[in-house]
Amino acid sequence: MTCRPSASCAWTRAHRHDDSAPTCNLPHEHVGIEVPAWYTCSVTFRDRLLATLRAIQPILDVRGVLVAGSEVPNLLEVDAATTLVVSQDVDLAIPIAVHEEVKSRLDQITRLIPSSDEPSVWVPRPEAAELIEVNFIGLDPAIVEPRDTYEKQDARLPLMVFGPLSLLAAGSVVEIDGLRIPLPQPAGLALEKLVSDRTGEKGDRDLLVVAGLLTTMTPTDFDQLERAYLGLSIELRHQVRSNLAILSLLDARPSMPDPRPQRPVVDALSRRLVAR
């Protein structure tokens, strides 16, 4: 059955050892009917995202760790409204310099476990199915060429170190519902997505993240993006401009950042970069 949002479908604490997750209460007349998973009942993606970030707060408290990727535009919305659902996971950028400190805190993460297929991807335990996946990815500021990528091997927490992440710099720490969430500067994240050479659906999703970021960027952010752009190779500058051209043509998709209102901003940014 489907539990529709109503007064009878209320957030309450589950009567179990783990009292951190609510459950969906049904009217008395439904006793004996299988109750749907609580996270299917009036649960927004915002709830799931923030619950996941709360579960990994010990990692977020490590200096230099950043929430990166597609969730950043959601977290930059007013009160982290999370209306821009590009993907159903969270990327954590882990600077190589704090890799050991992050590993030392993994035992504090009790509601997610490493995937059997990929230990850098942590998945919710069965009793915490309302959470979403967390991807641990490596950030090495020493990388000069953003296309350089290597694997940091480790028995506990191996990392793929992606060159484009070297474009990220620490930005604001957003405080939401008691959480402290470190985010990258929007300019660096936008540029990291714009140097991507991914195509198809994944490439489009990267560009939709840029569309979401553009709505939050200030003149100072655009200045930062331009300065970082000028430090790229000629080939990567061309990639940035090509991706901006693609972004200017993308149409809206349900529950994702709508790129159409940002077309004037994209065009202005393209002209600004071409002039340099």
C-alpha positions in Angstrom: 0.0 0.0 0.0 1.0 3.6 -0.3 1.1 5.8 2.7 -0.1 9.2 1.6 0.9 12.4 3.4 -1.8 13.0 6.0 -2.4 13.5 9.7 -2.3 9.7 10.1 1.1 9.5 8.5 3.2 11.2 11.2 6.8 11.4 12.0 7.4 9.4 15.2 10.3 7.7 16.7 10.6 4.0 16.0 10.3 1.8 19.1 13.7 0.1 18.7 17.3 0.4 19.9 18.1 3.0 17.2 15.7 5.8 18.0 17.2 8.2 15.5 14.9 7.3 12.6 11.2 8.0 12.5 8.5 5.6 11.4 5.2 6.1 9.6 2.1 5.6 11.8 -1.0 4.2 10.2 -4.6 4.6 11.5 -5.8 1.9 13.8 -8.0 0.4 11.2 -4.8 -0.6 9.2 -3.4 -2.8 12.0 -2.3 -6.1 10.5 -1.5 -4.5 7.1 2.2 -4.4 6.3 3.6 -1.0 7.1 5.7 0.6 4.3 9.3 1.6 5.0 9.1 4.8 7.0 11.3 6.7 4.5 8.7 6.2 1.8 6.2 8.2 3.9 6.2 11.9 3.4 10.0 11.9 3.5 11.8 14.6 1.4 15.2 14.2 -0.1 16.3 17.0 2.2 15.5 14.7 5.2 17.5 11.9 3.8 20.5 14.2 2.8 20.6 15.8 6.2 20.2 12.5 8.1 23.2 11.1 6.1 25.3 14.2 6.8 24.5 13.9 10.5 25.6 10.2 10.4 29.0 11.3 9.1 29.5 14.4 11.1 32.7 13.1 12.7 34.3 13.0 9.2 32.9 16.4 8.3 34.6 17.8 11.4 38.1 16.9 10.0 39.8 20.1 8.8 39.9 20.2 5.0 37.1 17.7 4.3 34.5 19.1 2.0 31.1 18.0 0.8 31.5 18.2 -3.0 29.6 17.3 -6.0 25.9 17.6 -6.8 24.6 18.2 -3.3 26.3 21.6 -2.9 23.7 23.6 -4.8 21.0 22.0 -2.5 22.9 22.9 0.6 23.4 26.5 -0.7 19.7 27.0 -1.0 17.9 28.9 1.7 17.6 26.5 4.7 19.1 23.8 2.5 15.7 23.4 0.7 17.2 20.6 -1.4 14.9 21.0 -4.4 17.6 20.3 -6.9 18.0 16.5 -6.8 20.7 15.7 -9.4 21.9 12.5 -7.8 21.1 10.2 -4.8 24.5 10.2 -3.1 27.0 12.4 -1.3 30.6 13.0 -2.4 33.1 13.7 0.3 36.4 15.3 -0.9 39.2 14.0 1.4 42.5 15.9 1.2 45.4 13.4 1.1 47.0 15.2 4.0 44.1 14.2 6.4 43.6 10.7 5.1 44.9 9.1 8.2 42.8 11.3 10.5 39.7 10.5 8.5 40.5 6.7 8.8 40.8 7.1 12.6 37.2 8.4 12.8 35.6 5.7 10.6 34.7 3.6 13.7 32.4 6.5 14.8 30.3 6.0 11.6 27.8 3.4 12.8 24.9 3.8 10.3 26.8 3.2 7.1 29.3 0.5 6.1 31.7 0.1 3.2 30.3 -1.5 0.1 31.4 -5.0 -0.5 32.2 -4.0 -4.1 33.9 -0.7 -3.5 35.3 0.2 0.0 35.4 3.9 -0.8 31.6 3.9 -1.2 29.7 3.6 2.1 26.2 2.4 2.0 23.4 2.5 4.6 23.0 -0.4 6.9 19.7 -2.3 6.4 18.2 -0.6 9.5 19.2 2.8 8.2 17.8 2.5 4.7 16.6 6.1 4.8 20.2 7.3 4.4 21.9 7.7 1.0 25.3 6.5 -0.2 28.5 8.4 0.7 31.4 8.4 -1.8 34.9 9.1 -0.4 37.1 10.7 -3.1 40.6 12.0 -2.8 41.8 15.6 -3.2 45.4 16.4 -3.8 46.2 20.1 -4.0 49.7 19.3 -5.3 48.2 18.2 -8.7 49.1 20.8 -11.3 47.3 19.2 -14.2 43.6 18.8 -13.4 43.3 15.8 -15.7 45.8 13.8 -13.6 44.1 11.0 -11.6 45.6 8.3 -9.4 44.6 5.7 -6.8 45.7 5.9 -3.2 45.7 2.4 -2.1 44.7 1.5 1.4 43.3 -1.5 3.1 40.7 0.5 5.1 39.9 3.5 2.9 41.3 3.4 -0.6 40.7 6.6 -2.6 40.5 7.6 -6.2 42.3 10.9 -6.3 40.7 13.0 -9.1 42.8 15.7 -10.6 39.9 18.2 -11.2 39.2 18.2 -7.5 42.5 20.2 -7.1 40.4 23.1 -8.3 38.4 23.1 -5.1 39.1 25.4 -2.3 37.4 25.6 1.1 34.4 27.9 1.3 31.8 28.5 3.9 30.7 26.1 6.7 26.9 26.0 6.5 25.1 25.3 9.7 21.7 23.6 9.3 19.6 21.9 12.0 22.7 21.7 14.2 24.9 20.3 11.5 28.2 21.9 10.4 28.7 21.2 6.7 31.9 22.4 5.0 31.4 23.4 1.4 33.8 24.3 -1.4 33.9 27.8 -2.9 31.2 27.7 -5.7 33.7 29.0 -8.3 36.1 26.1 -7.9 33.3 23.5 -7.9 31.7 25.1 -11.0 35.1 25.0 -12.8 35.7 21.4 -11.7 32.5 20.4 -13.4 33.2 22.5 -16.5 36.6 20.8 -17.2 34.9 17.4 -17.2 35.0 15.6 -20.5 32.1 13.2 -19.6 29.4 13.0 -22.1 25.8 11.7 -22.1 23.7 11.6 -19.0 26.6 12.0 -16.6 28.0 14.9 -18.5 24.6 16.6 -18.5 24.3 16.1 -14.7 27.6 17.8 -14.1 26.4 20.8 -16.1 23.1 20.9 -14.2 25.2 21.2 -11.0 26.8 24.2 -12.6 23.4 25.6 -13.4 22.5 25.3 -9.7 25.7 26.9 -8.6 25.2 29.9 -10.9 22.1 30.9 -9.0 24.2 31.4 -5.9 27.4 32.9 -7.3 28.4 36.5 -6.5 30.5 38.9 -8.6 33.5 37.8 -6.4 32.8 34.2 -7.2 32.8 34.9 -11.0 36.1 36.8 -10.5 37.6 33.7 -8.8 36.3 31.4 -11.5 38.0 33.6 -14.2 41.3 33.7 -12.3 41.3 29.9 -12.0 40.3 29.5 -15.6 43.3 31.5 -16.7 45.5 29.1 -14.9 44.3 26.1 -17.0 45.9 24.7 -20.0 44.7 25.9 -23.5 43.0 22.5 -23.9 41.1 22.7 -20.7 40.0 26.3 -21.3 38.5 25.0 -24.6 36.7 22.3 -22.6 35.3 24.8 -20.2 33.9 27.0 -23.1 32.5 23.9 -24.9 30.7 22.8 -21.8 29.3 26.3 -21.3 27.9 26.1 -24.8 26.3 22.7 -24.1 24.8 24.1 -20.8 23.2 27.0 -22.7 21.3 24.4 -24.8 20.1 22.1 -22.1 16.4 21.9 -21.2 14.8 21.5 -17.9 14.4 18.2 -16.2 12.1 17.3 -13.3 13.5 18.1 -9.8 16.8 19.2 -11.2 18.3 22.7 -11.6 16.5 24.4 -14.5 19.3 25.7 -16.7 17.0 27.9 -18.9 16.8 31.0 -16.5 20.6 30.9 -16.3 21.2 31.1 -20.0 21.9 34.9 -19.9 24.4 34.3 -17.1 26.0 31.4 -19.1 26.2 33.6 -22.2 27.8 36.4 -20.3 30.3 34.1 -18.6 31.2 32.5 -22.0 31.8 36.0 -23.6 33.9 37.0 -20.6 36.1 33.9 -20.8 36.5 34.1 -24.6 37.7 37.7 -24.3 40.5 36.4 -22.1 
